[in-house]
Amino acid sequence: MNITQTIVASVVVACGSAAYAGAVVDLGPNQFAGGLSGIMNTQMSELIGSIEMDNFQDFSIYANTEGRGQDAFYEGTFMTRIVRSHETGNLHFNYRVLSPNDQLAGRISHIEVSGFEGFQTRVEFRNETTSPGTVGPEGATRSGDGSILDFNFALGLDTADESRYFFAMVDTDSYYLDSAIATIYLESGESVSMSIASANPIPAPGALGLLGAAGLISTRRRR
């Protein structure tokens, strides 16, 4: 099952440690960050912004990739929220796992999200008392080419809990729909993948005509 609802609003082996940039972690290619501790708006004004898009995708994880003839191990909803910073105009990609089926016994170990190659990327999770969810990732790694972020729930995210918003801040102000992949892994090894939005490089002014000729401008989302 993979049901997508989109709401648009105007309003990998790591071999280096990441650097903390202020209150968030600046995660370069081939780096890892342990000990994510969460952050609040009051600690970093750049986090405050307007919602560009909320996307909800229902998913089920079975013992096989087809999901036929097997009982589900985990069922829930994966949320992507894109926020535009009031301070910089750049985008924050926020992710959550919510509404798990608490009758099941699966536990999520880590979640990979792609689409970050070539961007400065800073990561953390939200931990305001008013922020939904109870569990944030303990760490994050980034692939050697920089394209994939892997958020690690070392203690497991079971069906009794929803995740906090965990996020990637990038140095661009535009994005593509359905151009990246999120893969959710269980501790027992099963997984499921789905298409999600990704950051979009800002082309040089002279390249806009080429993009139009290729029919790509219509897929870009800009303020």
TIVO-294773 format. One record per residue: x, y negated, z negated of N, C-alpha, C in turn. Coordinates in steps of 0.05 Angstrom, whole numbers, padded with zeros to 5 digits, always signed. Each point is the difference from the previous one (the first is absolute). Example, Ala and Ser with C-alpha at 12.3 -4.5 7.8 and 13.67 -1.06 7.14 Angstrom:
BEGIN
+00264+00114-00156-00018-00024+00000+00018-00024+00000;-00007-00021+00014+00016-00024-00001-00015-00022-00014;
//
This chain:
BEGIN
+00017+00024+00000-00017-00024+00000+00018-00025+00000;-00006-00018+00018+00016-00025+00001-00018-00022+00010;-00013-00014-00018-00019-00021+00007+00012-00026-00005;+00000-00018+00019+00013-00026-00002-00020-00022-00001;+00002-00018-00019-00017-00024-00001+00019-00024-00003;-00002-00019+00019+00017-00023+00000-00016-00026-00006;+00010-00016-00019-00012-00026-00006+00021-00021+00005;-00005-00019+00018+00018-00021+00006-00010-00026-00012;+00017-00013-00015-00007-00025-00014+00018-00022+00009;-00010-00024+00001+00017-00023+00007+00015-00009-00025;-00019-00003-00021+00010-00010-00024+00031+00002+00000;+00452+00548+00030+00009-00025-00008+00017+00005-00025;+00026-00001+00001+00018+00003-00023+00012-00027-00006;-00005-00010-00023+00012-00026-00007+00027+00004-00012;+00019-00019+00007+00027+00003-00010+00010-00026-00011;-00017-00019-00006+00009-00025-00012-00022-00011-00017;+00007-00014-00021-00020-00012-00017-00009-00027+00010;-00025-00007-00006-00011-00025+00009+00006-00023-00020;-00003-00024+00010+00005-00024-00016-00027-00012-00008;-00002-00010-00025-00024-00014-00008+00002-00029+00009;-00021-00008+00015-00001-00028+00010-00021-00014-00016;+00009-00014-00022-00020-00011-00018-00014+00023-00015;-00026+00000+00001-00016+00020-00015-00007+00024+00017;+00008+00001+00026-00006+00023+00017+00027+00011+00010;-00002+00024+00013+00024+00014+00009+00004-00004+00030;+00023-00011+00007+00007-00003+00028+00012+00026+00009;-00016+00015+00016+00007+00028+00008+00010+00001+00028;+00026+00002+00004+00011+00002+00027-00001+00028+00011;+00006+00004+00026+00002+00027+00012+00019+00017-00016;-00007+00025-00003+00017+00020-00013+00005-00006-00029;-00019-00013-00013+00002-00007-00029-00023+00012-00016;+00005+00002-00026-00021+00009-00018-00002-00019-00023;-00024-00001-00012-00005-00016-00024-00013+00017-00020;+00013+00004-00023-00013+00014-00022-00010-00019-00021;-00018+00009-00017-00009-00016-00022-00017-00024+00008;-00017+00003+00020-00020-00021+00005-00017-00004-00025;-00004-00025-00007-00013-00005-00026-00026-00016+00003;-00006-00009+00024-00025-00015+00004+00004-00030-00003;-00018-00015+00011+00002-00030+00001-00027-00012+00000;-00001-00025-00011-00025-00016+00000+00004-00026+00015;-00023-00012+00009+00001-00025+00014+00016-00021-00015;-00003+00000-00026+00013-00021-00016+00031+00003+00000;+00010+00022+00009+00029+00004+00001+00011-00008+00027;-00017-00003+00021+00010-00006+00027-00023-00013+00016;+00001-00026+00004-00022-00014+00013-00004+00008+00029;+00022+00011+00012-00002+00009+00028-00020+00022+00004;-00007+00014-00021-00019+00022+00002-00028-00009+00004;-00006-00025-00007-00028-00010+00002-00006-00006+00029;-00023+00009+00010-00007-00005+00027-00029+00007+00006;-00007+00001+00026-00027+00006+00008-00001+00027+00014;-00022+00014-00002-00002+00027+00012-00005-00003+00030;+00017+00012+00016-00004+00001+00029-00016+00024+00008;+00003+00022-00013-00013+00025+00008-00001+00020-00023;-00022+00014-00004-00002+00023-00017-00008+00024+00018;+00014+00022-00003-00006+00023+00016-00001+00025-00018;-00022+00015+00001-00005+00023-00017-00001+00025+00017;+00015+00021-00006+00000+00025+00015-00003+00023-00020;-00023+00014+00003-00004+00024-00016+00018+00023+00011;+00011+00016-00018+00017+00022+00009-00004+00024-00018;+00006+00023+00011+00001+00026-00014+00026+00014+00006;+00011+00013-00020+00025+00015+00004-00006+00029-00005;+00005+00017+00020-00006+00029-00001+00027+00015-00001;-00003+00027-00002+00023+00017+00000+00013+00003+00027;-00015-00007+00021+00012+00001+00027-00006-00027+00014;+00013-00005+00022-00002-00026+00013-00027-00004+00013;-00013+00022+00008-00026-00003+00013-00023-00005-00020;+00004+00010-00024-00021-00003-00020-00024+00017+00004;+00003+00022+00014-00022+00018+00006+00003+00026-00017;-00022+00008-00012+00000+00025-00015+00016-00001-00026;+00005-00025-00010+00015-00002-00025-00014-00020-00018;+00003+00004-00026-00010-00019-00019+00018-00025-00001;-00012-00023-00004+00016-00024-00002+00015+00000-00027;+00025-00010+00001+00016-00004-00025-00003-00028-00011;-00005-00019+00018-00002-00028-00008-00018-00014+00020;-00018-00017-00010-00017-00017+00016+00000-00028-00013;+00002-00020+00017-00001-00027-00010-00001-00020+00022;+00006-00025-00005+00000-00022+00019+00026-00014-00001;+00012-00005+00024+00024-00016+00001-00007-00028+00011;+00009-00020-00015-00007-00028+00006+00025-00015+00009;-00002-00015+00022+00020-00019+00008-00012-00028-00002;+00013-00017-00015-00008-00028-00002+00023-00018+00009;-00005-00017+00020+00020-00019+00010-00007-00027-00011;+00019-00012-00014-00003-00027-00012+00020-00019+00012;-00009-00024+00006+00018-00021+00010+00007-00019-00023;+00026-00003-00005+00009-00017-00022-00006-00029+00006;-00012-00013-00020-00005-00029+00002+00026-00015+00001;+00021+00010-00012+00025-00014-00002+00017+00001+00025;+00001+00024+00012+00018+00004+00024-00015+00005+00026;-00025+00008-00001-00015+00008+00024+00006+00028+00009;+00019+00014-00013+00007+00027+00008-00019+00020-00013;+00002+00025+00009-00019+00021-00007+00010+00018-00022;-00018+00010-00016+00005+00021-00020-00018+00023+00007;+00012+00024+00003-00015+00024+00005-00004+00015-00026;-00025+00001-00010-00007+00012-00026-00014+00027+00006;+00006+00020-00016-00011+00027+00003-00011+00010-00027;-00022+00016+00002-00011+00012-00024-00012+00027+00007;+00000+00018-00019-00016+00025+00001-00022-00004-00020;-00025+00003+00009-00023-00004-00018-00021+00021+00005;-00019+00001-00018-00024+00018+00001+00008+00030+00004;+00019+00010-00015+00007+00029+00003-00023+00017-00010;-00002+00024+00011-00020+00020-00009+00012+00014-00024;-00010-00007-00024+00011+00010-00025-00007+00029-00005;-00014+00013+00018-00005+00028-00002+00022+00017+00012;+00019-00013+00013+00022+00014+00012+00025-00004-00017;+00021+00016+00006+00023+00001-00018+00026-00008+00014;-00001-00011+00024+00024-00009+00014+00013-00024-00014;+00027-00002+00004+00015-00023-00011+00017-00012+00022;-00002-00026+00004+00016-00013+00020+00028-00005-00011;+00021+00007+00016+00028-00004-00008+00012-00025+00012;-00006-00006+00025+00011-00024+00013-00016-00006+00025;+00002-00026+00009-00015-00009+00023+00019-00016+00018;+00002+00009+00025+00016-00014+00020-00017-00019+00017;+00011-00023+00006-00013-00019+00018+00021-00010+00020;-00008+00000+00026+00020-00008+00020-00007-00028+00011;+00017-00010+00018-00005-00026+00013+00017-00023-00010;+00023+00006-00013+00015-00022-00013+00028-00004+00012;+00005+00013+00023+00027-00003+00012+00005-00029+00008;+00023-00011-00007+00008-00027+00008-00010-00022-00018;-00015+00006-00021-00010-00021-00018+00015+00000-00027;+00003-00024-00011+00006-00001-00028-00024+00010-00015;+00005+00018-00019-00023+00014-00013+00006+00001-00030;-00019-00011-00015+00002+00000-00029-00024+00015-00012;+00005+00016-00021-00020+00019-00010-00004-00003-00030;-00023+00007-00009-00008+00003-00028-00029+00010-00001;-00011+00000-00024-00029+00005-00003-00012-00021-00019;-00027-00003+00002-00014-00020-00016-00008+00012-00027;+00005-00015-00022-00008+00011-00026-00015-00021-00017;-00014-00019+00012-00017-00017-00016-00021+00017-00014;-00009-00009-00023-00021+00015-00014-00026+00000+00016;-00004-00020+00018-00024-00001+00016+00003+00016+00026;+00025+00009+00006+00004+00015+00025-00010+00028-00003;-00014+00011+00020-00011+00027-00002+00021+00022+00000;-00007+00023-00010+00018+00023+00000+00016+00001-00026;+00012+00023-00004+00015+00005-00025+00029+00009+00004;+00007+00010+00024+00026+00012+00004+00014-00014+00023;+00025-00010-00004+00016-00011+00021+00023+00019+00007;+00012-00003+00023+00023+00017+00007+00024-00007-00017;+00016+00021-00006+00024-00004-00016+00024-00010+00016;+00000+00005+00026+00022-00009+00017-00008+00000+00029;+00019-00010+00017-00005-00001+00029+00026+00004+00014;+00000+00013+00023+00023+00003+00018-00007-00010+00027;+00020-00007+00016-00004-00010+00027+00018+00017+00019;-00011+00008+00023+00015+00016+00018+00024-00014+00012;+00018+00015+00012+00024-00012+00011-00005-00021+00022;-00021+00004+00016-00006-00019+00021-00018-00023-00011;-00008+00002-00025-00016-00021-00012-00030+00002+00005;-00009+00020+00015-00028+00000+00009-00019+00011-00021;+00010+00018-00017-00018+00015-00019+00007-00007-00029;-00021-00007-00015+00001-00003-00028-00013+00024-00013;+00013+00011-00021-00010+00023-00014-00003-00008-00030;-00025-00002-00008-00007-00007-00028-00003+00025-00016;+00015+00003-00022+00002+00025-00015-00016-00002-00026;-00019+00018-00003-00015+00003-00025+00013+00023-00015;+00022-00005-00014+00016+00022-00012-00016+00016-00020;-00018-00012-00014-00016+00014-00020-00026+00011+00011;-00004-00005+00026-00024+00010+00013-00024-00018-00002;-00016-00001+00020-00025-00015+00000-00022+00020+00004;-00013+00007-00022-00020+00021+00001-00028-00011+00005;-00020+00017+00001-00027-00008+00008-00015-00014-00023;+00013-00003-00023-00013-00014-00022+00006-00030+00001;+00019-00008+00018+00009-00028+00001+00000-00011+00028;-00003-00026+00001+00004-00015+00025+00027-00014-00002;+00012-00006+00023+00025-00014+00000-00004-00030-00003;+00021-00013-00009+00002-00029+00001+00004-00008+00030;-00003-00026+00006+00010-00009+00026+00030+00001+00000;+00012+00015+00019+00029-00002+00005+00004-00013+00027;+00021-00015+00003+00001-00018+00023+00028-00004+00012;-00001-00010+00025+00025-00008+00014-00005-00028+00010;+00018-00019-00007+00000-00027+00010+00019-00002+00023;-00010-00011+00023+00017-00001+00024+00003-00028+00010;+00020-00005+00017+00006-00027+00010-00012-00004+00028;-00026+00005+00002-00015-00006+00024-00029-00008-00007;-00013-00014+00018-00027-00009-00006-00021+00013+00018;+00007+00022+00014-00020+00013+00017+00002+00030-00002;-00020+00014+00009-00001+00029-00003-00015+00013+00023;+00005+00026+00003-00015+00017+00019-00019+00018-00016;-00023+00006+00012-00018+00020-00011+00008+00028+00010;-00003+00020-00017+00003+00029+00008+00026+00005+00015;+00022-00012-00009+00025+00003+00014+00022+00013-00018;-00007+00007-00024+00019+00013-00018-00014+00024-00013;+00015+00015-00016-00010+00025-00012+00004+00000-00030;-00021+00008-00015+00003+00006-00028-00003+00030-00004;+00018+00012-00015-00001+00029-00006+00000+00003-00031;-00020+00014-00009-00003+00005-00029+00007+00029-00005;+00019+00005-00019+00011+00026-00007-00009+00009-00027;-00008+00025-00003-00006+00012-00026+00025+00013-00011;+00001+00003-00027+00022+00014-00013+00003+00028+00010;-00021+00012+00009+00000+00028+00010+00009+00002+00029;+00005-00024+00013+00012+00001+00027-00019-00008+00023;-00026+00001-00005-00019-00007+00021+00000-00030+00005;-00010-00008+00023+00000-00029+00007-00022-00006+00020;-00005-00025+00003-00019-00010+00021+00011-00027+00009;-00004-00005+00026+00010-00025+00012-00023-00015+00013;+00002-00027+00001-00021-00016+00013+00013-00025+00011;-00013-00012+00020+00009-00025+00012-00007-00024-00018;+00020-00018-00002-00005-00025-00016+00012-00023+00015;-00005-00024-00010+00011-00025+00012+00029-00002-00006;+00015-00015+00017+00028-00004-00005+00008-00029+00006;+00022-00008-00011+00011-00027+00006+00007-00002+00029;-00002-00025+00011+00005-00005+00028+00022-00021+00002;+00022+00006+00014+00021-00021+00003-00011-00024+00015;+00009-00024-00008-00009-00024+00013+00018-00005+00025;-00012+00000+00024+00017-00003+00024+00009-00028+00004;+00022-00003+00014+00009-00027+00008-00021-00013+00018;-00002-00026+00000-00021-00014+00017+00000+00009+00029;+00023+00004+00011+00001+00008+00029-00009+00028+00005;-00002+00016-00022-00009+00028+00004-00030+00003+00000;-00015-00021-00007-00029+00003-00002-00013+00007+00027;+00011-00012+00021-00011+00007+00026+00004+00029+00007;+00023+00011-00007+00005+00028+00005-00020+00018-00015;-00005-00008-00025-00019+00015-00016-00028+00000+00012;-00007-00024+00010-00027-00002+00013-00002+00018+00024;+00022+00000+00016+00000+00017+00024-00002+00029-00007;+00011+00008-00022-00001+00028-00009-00027+00007-00013;-00017-00020-00005-00025+00005-00012+00001+00005-00030;+00021-00012-00013+00003+00005-00028-00010-00022-00018;-00004-00024+00011-00007-00022-00017-00027+00005-00014;-00018+00014+00014-00026+00005-00012+00001+00017-00025;+00022+00015-00004+00002+00017-00023+00013-00014-00024;+00010-00024+00004+00014-00014-00021-00021-00015-00017;+00006-00003-00026-00018-00014-00018+00016-00022-00013;-00007-00025+00006+00014-00023-00010-00020-00020-00011;+00008-00016-00019-00017-00021-00011-00004-00022+00021;
//
